[in-house]
Amino acid sequence: MKPLCSDATRLVAEAVAVRRAIHACPEVAFEEVETARLAADRMRARGLTVRTGLGQTGVAAVLDTGRPGRTVLLRADLDALPVAEGTGLPFASTNGKMHACGHDGHVAALDMAADLLLLDPPACGRIVFAFQPAEESTGARSR
């Protein structure tokens, strides 16, 4: 089924809510536990196969048509920066960390892409939704 205007309105509202929730509670590299949990829970709620703990705190979800075809990867980064936020927004971070590079928006957009692709699924192949930890990291903190 192709997305309808009512679907678009609902999906945009959900994406805004997801982004604001992530923005309010940012987590830096390899500490993205709650952000990863939110992504994984939302993907599971859609009935997708989900793997967690990838690269420590990463998540991957798979939409598999069950028919042969290409595999496409869509990716978003989970982490924030150790920067205090001073925006004064109602959903501003208060923990001394901030999604200053838009990763909260990336996660929300990837989350919405899953909804859109479930509304109008591909005819064949697989789509992997990857939520990458520690994109802003040098890797020096890996455990």
Secondary structure, DSSP 4 states (H G I P E B T S, - for coil): ----HHHHHHHHHHHHHHHHHHHHS---TT--HHHHHHHHHHHHHTT-EEEEEETTTEEEEEEE-SS---EEEEEEE---BS-------TT---SS-B-TTSHHHHHHHHHHHHHHHHHS--SSSEEEEEEES-TT--STT--
